[in-house]
Amino acid sequence: MNRTVFLILLILSPCIRGTTSGWLPESLVGLEYPQSALLKGQQGVVRVDCYLLDDGTVSRAEPISEGKDPVPDLEAAAARYAMKWKFKR
């Protein structure tokens, strides 16, 4: 459970910080830590750059692993869940 909350906070921060238009989160879909990453004991920091449409939906989410060892399972999960988020001005 702690890993899930931690990952959500890491993802959300760049989405908001990267904009200059005053977007705020309206609806965030919770993130489940990928089972494959749990079984392998993988963890890492993933930043997601979100591109928003005028209605606040995410049109594109680009995951970027922070650090020297990318974790593709975490990147894919982060991008998949970010696409379900909604923002407002």
C-alpha positions, 0 to 999 in steps of 0.5 A: 500500500505504501508503494502505491501512494508513493508512486502516485505522488511522484507521478502527480507532481510533474503533471502539475508542475510542468504546466503554466496554465493553472491546471489542477487535478479533478479526478485521479484514478488510483494506481496499483503497483504492477504485480510483475514489479512486486514479484521481482522486487523492483522499485523506482521513481517514474516521472510522467509528462502529461499533455492535456486537452482543453477539456482537461483530459490527458491526451498523452502520457510519457513516462520517464524513469528517474535514475540509472536503472529504468523499470519498464513495468513501472513506466507502463503502469504509470502512463496507463493510469495517468491517461485516466486522470482529469484536470481542471483550470 
